[in-house]
Amino acid sequence: MAPSAASHHRSHSLLLLQKLLNLRDKASPLTLILDTLEQPAQPVLNEFMARAKISKAKIILISLSTLKKPPLADVFIRGRHKSLQQLASEILPHVTPSPSSPNQKNLLIFDTLSPLLSPPNNISLLPSLLQSVIPPLTTSCLLVYHLDIPLLSPQSPSPYTPSPLSILSHLSTSILTLHPLSQTLACKAARDKSLPEPVFGLHEPREGVLVGLHSLPHSTSQTQTKQGVVINMELRRKSGRVVQEKFVLFPASPSEGQVTGVNGVVGALMLLSDHPAFSANNVDGGEEEQEMQATFNLGLTEKQRRDREGVVLPYFDAQTEVGGGEGGRILYDMGREDDFDEEEDEI
């Protein structure tokens, strides 16, 4: 039996994201990851690094906010207080193909771009830096951009100079925007009830510090890991077509027995539309909730449905006796109290 359109779309979308995560077929030379304080990019970076270990790719981490070298990183370069030219000179020896391994894959990760996009660095030099450190067909680059961290503007900005995020979005071949699954579920629950969607993080009108995911009620580190991360993927194909889809990544721990890499584990992926809270097949739970909230039930039981089907409509026999094309006709039996009128009989 041929697969349905829904299953084909599901398989095709998951295949695109897995090719991106597995660094296969040069799916995206430059990937921009947009995260927030509420949902950091670390789970997605760990997923990239774990899958890079499976494909035996060299992992090069440019540390601008990370203090210690991650266990999965092969090369750890400290980038604080360094110019773009200095970083390029340190990165090039690690990404340049060697004669012994000309097809060696490289995964280049910038854990944050905020220091590189602030003065005294010149944002106009960033495209040339990325072009020099991303050799064709061998290196994939991940750029992490924090949406809720403000950038220092230059002394005399030009009104025609685009913002750093606009430049990065234009250069990137794929963009991954991250959201907590718990917040996405809260927004969907509000939409289902025709209520205003809640806001989180800096947009929440509250005084005080941001606690992030730990501010959720009854939340632990284990439940947060199982809740997953919502990934809004925007993949730009070579033909110019843009593929957009939303996924849920469930990061795994080594004790969960999932597919393991050399030094890490690979999480589970699914479409956001396939999540039980978003699935179109999840109808029983919604009907039960409506029945519990209502004081009466508009549905029919099985016995009431059978009784309704057995009811004979008025004048049903008269309508079936009349031949086709003659139209409907009402047969009336006069009672004892009726007054017979010849004119009505003629009509």
C-alpha positions as CSV (number, residue, x, y, z in Angstrom):
1,M,0.0,0.0,0.0
2,A,1.4,3.4,-0.9
3,P,2.2,5.7,2.0
4,S,-0.2,8.6,2.7
5,A,0.6,12.2,2.1
6,A,0.9,12.8,5.8
7,S,3.4,10.0,6.4
8,H,5.4,11.1,3.4
9,H,5.6,14.7,4.7
10,R,6.6,13.4,8.1
11,S,9.4,11.2,6.8
12,H,10.7,13.9,4.4
13,S,10.8,16.6,7.1
14,L,12.5,14.3,9.7
15,L,15.0,13.3,7.0
16,L,15.9,17.0,6.3
17,L,16.6,17.7,10.0
18,Q,18.6,14.5,10.5
19,K,20.7,15.3,7.5
20,L,21.3,18.8,9.0
21,L,22.2,17.3,12.4
22,N,24.4,14.5,11.0
23,L,26.3,16.9,8.7
24,R,25.4,14.8,5.7
25,D,25.7,15.8,2.0
26,K,26.7,19.3,3.1
27,A,23.1,20.1,4.1
28,S,24.0,23.5,5.5
29,P,27.5,25.0,5.6
30,L,26.3,27.8,7.9
31,T,23.6,27.3,10.5
32,L,22.4,30.1,12.7
33,I,20.9,29.0,16.1
34,L,18.7,31.6,17.8
35,D,18.2,31.0,21.5
36,T,17.1,32.9,24.6
37,L,17.7,32.8,28.3
38,E,14.6,30.8,28.7
39,Q,15.8,28.1,26.2
40,P,19.6,28.0,25.7
41,A,21.1,26.3,22.7
42,Q,23.2,23.9,24.7
43,P,20.9,20.8,24.2
44,V,21.0,21.4,20.4
45,L,24.8,21.9,20.4
46,N,25.2,18.6,22.3
47,E,23.0,16.9,19.7
48,F,25.2,18.2,16.9
49,M,28.4,17.2,18.7
50,A,27.1,13.7,19.6
51,R,26.1,13.0,16.0
52,A,29.4,14.5,14.7
53,K,31.2,11.9,16.9
54,I,29.3,9.1,15.1
55,S,30.4,10.5,11.7
56,K,34.0,10.9,13.0
57,A,34.0,14.6,12.4
58,K,36.5,16.9,14.1
59,I,34.7,19.3,16.6
60,I,36.2,22.7,17.0
61,L,34.6,24.9,19.6
62,I,35.3,28.7,19.7
63,S,34.8,29.6,23.3
64,L,33.4,33.0,23.9
65,S,31.3,32.1,26.9
66,T,32.2,28.5,27.8
67,L,34.7,28.2,30.6
68,K,35.7,24.6,30.4
69,K,36.3,22.4,27.4
70,P,33.3,20.1,26.7
71,P,34.1,16.3,26.7
72,L,32.9,16.0,23.1
73,A,35.1,18.9,21.7
74,D,38.3,17.9,20.0
75,V,39.7,21.5,19.7
76,F,39.0,24.2,22.2
77,I,39.9,27.8,21.2
78,R,39.4,30.7,23.6
79,G,38.1,33.7,21.7
80,R,37.6,36.3,24.5
81,H,39.4,39.6,23.9
82,K,40.5,38.5,20.4
83,S,39.8,40.3,17.2
84,L,38.3,38.6,14.1
85,Q,41.7,38.4,12.4
86,Q,43.3,36.7,15.4
87,L,40.5,34.1,15.6
88,A,40.8,33.4,11.8
89,S,44.5,32.8,12.2
90,E,43.9,30.3,15.0
91,I,41.0,28.5,13.3
92,L,42.5,28.0,9.8
93,P,45.1,25.4,10.8
94,H,42.4,23.2,12.2
95,V,40.0,23.4,9.3
96,T,42.5,23.3,6.4
97,P,42.4,19.8,4.7
98,S,45.6,17.9,5.2
99,P,47.1,15.6,2.5
100,S,46.6,12.5,4.8
101,S,42.9,13.2,5.3
102,P,41.6,15.5,2.5
103,N,37.9,14.6,3.2
104,Q,38.0,15.1,6.9
105,K,34.7,16.6,8.1
106,N,34.8,19.6,10.6
107,L,32.2,21.0,12.9
108,L,33.0,24.6,13.8
109,I,31.0,26.0,16.7
110,F,30.8,29.6,18.0
111,D,29.0,29.3,21.4
112,T,28.0,32.9,21.2
113,L,28.4,35.8,18.8
114,S,27.8,38.7,21.2
115,P,31.4,39.7,21.8
116,L,32.3,39.4,18.1
117,L,29.4,41.7,17.1
118,S,30.2,44.5,19.6
119,P,32.8,47.3,19.3
120,P,35.7,47.4,18.7
121,N,35.1,44.6,16.2
122,N,33.8,45.5,12.8
123,I,30.7,43.7,11.8
124,S,31.5,44.1,8.1
125,L,34.5,41.8,8.6
126,L,32.4,38.9,9.8
127,P,31.4,37.6,6.3
128,S,35.0,37.5,5.2
129,L,35.9,35.7,8.4
130,L,33.3,33.0,7.9
131,Q,34.2,32.6,4.2
132,S,37.8,32.0,5.1
133,V,37.2,29.5,7.9
134,I,34.5,27.4,6.1
135,P,36.3,25.4,3.4
136,P,33.9,24.1,0.9
137,L,32.6,20.5,1.3
138,T,34.5,19.9,4.5
139,T,33.4,22.3,7.3
140,S,30.0,23.1,8.8
141,C,29.7,26.1,11.0
142,L,27.2,26.7,13.9
143,L,26.6,30.2,15.1
144,V,24.7,30.8,18.3
145,Y,23.0,34.2,18.6
146,H,21.2,35.2,21.8
147,L,18.0,37.1,21.0
148,D,17.6,38.7,24.4
149,I,21.1,40.0,24.9
150,P,21.5,43.6,23.6
151,L,24.5,44.5,21.5
152,L,26.6,47.6,21.9
153,S,26.0,49.9,18.9
154,P,29.0,51.6,17.2
155,Q,29.9,55.2,17.8
156,S,28.4,56.6,14.6
157,P,26.0,54.1,13.0
158,S,25.0,54.6,9.5
159,P,21.2,54.6,8.9
160,Y,21.7,52.2,5.9
161,T,23.8,49.6,7.8
162,P,21.8,46.5,8.5
163,S,21.6,45.0,11.9
164,P,23.9,42.1,12.8
165,L,21.0,39.7,13.0
166,S,19.9,40.7,9.4
167,I,23.4,40.1,8.1
168,L,23.6,36.7,9.8
169,S,20.2,35.7,8.6
170,H,21.1,36.6,5.1
171,L,24.3,34.6,5.1
172,S,23.0,31.5,6.8
173,T,21.8,28.5,4.8
174,S,19.6,27.3,7.7
175,I,18.1,29.0,10.8
176,L,17.1,27.1,14.0
177,T,14.9,29.1,16.4
178,L,14.6,27.4,19.8
179,H,11.7,27.5,22.3
180,P,10.9,25.6,25.4
181,L,8.3,22.9,24.9
182,S,6.5,23.8,28.1
183,Q,6.0,27.4,26.9
184,T,4.8,26.3,23.5
185,L,2.2,24.0,25.1
186,A,1.1,26.9,27.4
187,C,0.5,29.1,24.3
188,K,-1.4,26.4,22.5
189,A,-3.6,25.8,25.6
190,A,-4.4,29.5,25.6
191,R,-5.2,29.6,21.9
192,D,-7.6,26.6,22.3
193,K,-9.5,28.5,24.9
194,S,-9.5,31.8,22.9
195,L,-7.4,33.4,25.5
196,P,-4.4,35.7,25.1
197,E,-1.1,33.8,24.8
198,P,1.1,34.1,27.8
199,V,4.5,35.8,27.5
200,F,7.8,34.7,29.0
201,G,11.2,36.0,29.7
202,L,12.0,39.6,29.1
203,H,8.5,40.2,27.6
204,E,6.8,39.2,30.8
205,P,5.9,42.4,32.8
206,R,7.6,41.3,36.0
207,E,10.3,42.8,38.1
208,G,13.3,40.8,39.2
209,V,15.7,38.3,37.6
210,L,15.0,35.7,35.0
211,V,14.9,32.2,36.5
212,G,14.3,30.5,33.2
213,L,13.0,27.0,33.0
214,H,13.4,26.4,36.7
215,S,10.5,28.8,37.4
216,L,8.0,26.2,36.1
217,P,5.9,24.6,38.8
218,H,6.8,21.1,39.8
219,S,9.8,21.1,37.5
220,T,13.0,19.1,37.9
221,S,16.0,18.7,35.7
222,Q,14.7,15.3,34.7
223,T,11.3,16.5,33.7
224,Q,12.8,19.4,31.8
225,T,14.9,17.1,29.8
226,K,12.0,14.9,28.9
227,Q,9.9,17.9,27.9
228,G,12.2,18.7,25.1
229,V,13.1,21.6,22.9
230,V,11.0,23.0,20.1
231,I,13.1,23.7,17.0
232,N,11.7,26.0,14.3
233,M,13.7,25.0,11.3
234,E,14.1,27.2,8.2
235,L,16.2,25.4,5.6
236,R,17.2,27.2,2.4
237,R,17.7,24.8,-0.5
238,K,20.1,25.4,-3.3
239,S,17.2,26.0,-5.6
240,G,16.2,29.0,-3.4
241,R,13.1,27.2,-2.0
242,V,12.7,27.6,1.8
243,V,11.5,24.6,3.9
244,Q,10.0,25.5,7.2
245,E,9.0,22.9,9.8
246,K,8.7,22.6,13.6
247,F,10.2,19.7,15.6
248,V,10.7,18.6,19.1
249,L,14.1,17.4,20.3
250,F,14.1,15.2,23.4
251,P,17.7,15.3,24.7
252,A,18.9,11.9,26.1
253,S,21.1,11.0,29.0
254,P,23.6,8.1,28.8
255,S,21.4,6.0,31.2
256,E,18.4,6.0,28.8
257,G,19.9,3.4,26.5
258,Q,19.3,5.3,23.2
259,V,21.6,5.4,20.2
260,T,25.0,6.2,21.5
261,G,27.9,7.9,19.9
262,V,31.6,7.6,20.9
263,N,31.2,9.9,24.0
264,G,27.6,11.0,23.8
265,V,24.1,10.0,23.2
266,V,21.6,10.9,20.5
267,G,18.2,12.2,21.4
268,A,14.8,11.5,19.9
269,L,13.2,13.7,17.2
270,M,9.6,14.1,16.2
271,L,7.4,16.7,14.5
272,L,5.7,19.1,16.7
273,S,2.4,18.2,15.0
274,D,2.9,14.6,16.1
275,H,3.2,15.6,19.8
276,P,0.2,14.2,21.8
277,A,-0.8,17.8,22.8
278,F,-0.7,18.9,19.1
279,S,-1.9,15.7,17.3
280,A,-5.1,16.0,15.4
281,N,-6.0,12.5,16.5
282,N,-6.2,13.6,20.1
283,V,-9.9,14.2,20.1
284,D,-11.2,12.1,23.0
285,G,-9.3,14.1,25.6
286,G,-10.7,17.4,24.3
287,E,-14.3,16.0,24.3
288,E,-13.9,14.7,27.8
289,E,-12.6,18.0,29.0
290,Q,-15.6,19.8,27.4
291,E,-18.0,17.4,28.9
292,M,-16.5,17.9,32.4
293,Q,-16.8,21.7,32.1
294,A,-20.4,21.7,30.7
295,T,-23.5,21.2,32.8
296,F,-25.2,19.1,30.1
297,N,-24.2,16.7,27.3
298,L,-25.2,17.3,23.7
299,G,-23.9,14.0,22.5
300,L,-25.9,10.8,22.0
301,T,-25.4,7.4,23.5
302,E,-25.3,4.3,21.4
303,K,-28.9,3.4,22.4
304,Q,-30.2,6.8,21.5
305,R,-28.4,6.7,18.2
306,R,-30.1,3.3,17.3
307,D,-33.5,4.6,18.4
308,R,-33.1,7.7,16.2
309,E,-32.3,5.6,13.2
310,G,-35.4,3.5,13.8
311,V,-37.9,6.4,13.7
312,V,-40.2,6.5,10.7
313,L,-40.6,10.0,9.3
314,P,-44.2,11.4,8.8
315,Y,-45.8,10.5,5.5
316,F,-42.9,8.3,4.7
317,D,-45.1,5.6,3.1
318,A,-46.9,8.2,1.0
319,Q,-43.6,9.5,-0.4
320,T,-42.3,6.0,-1.4
321,E,-45.6,5.0,-3.1
322,V,-45.5,8.0,-5.4
323,G,-43.5,7.2,-8.6
324,G,-40.4,9.0,-9.6
325,G,-40.9,12.4,-11.3
326,E,-44.4,13.0,-9.9
327,G,-43.3,15.0,-6.9
328,G,-44.3,14.7,-3.3
329,R,-48.0,14.2,-2.3
330,I,-49.7,14.1,1.1
331,L,-52.3,11.4,1.7
332,Y,-54.9,12.5,4.3
333,D,-57.6,10.3,5.9
334,M,-60.6,12.4,6.8
335,G,-61.8,12.0,10.3
336,R,-65.4,11.9,11.7
337,E,-65.3,15.5,12.7
338,D,-63.9,16.8,9.4
339,D,-66.2,18.8,7.1
340,F,-66.0,17.5,3.5
341,D,-65.8,20.2,0.9
342,E,-66.0,19.4,-2.8
343,E,-63.8,22.5,-3.8
344,E,-60.9,21.2,-1.6
345,D,-61.3,17.8,-3.1
346,E,-60.8,19.2,-6.5
347,I,-57.7,21.0,-5.4
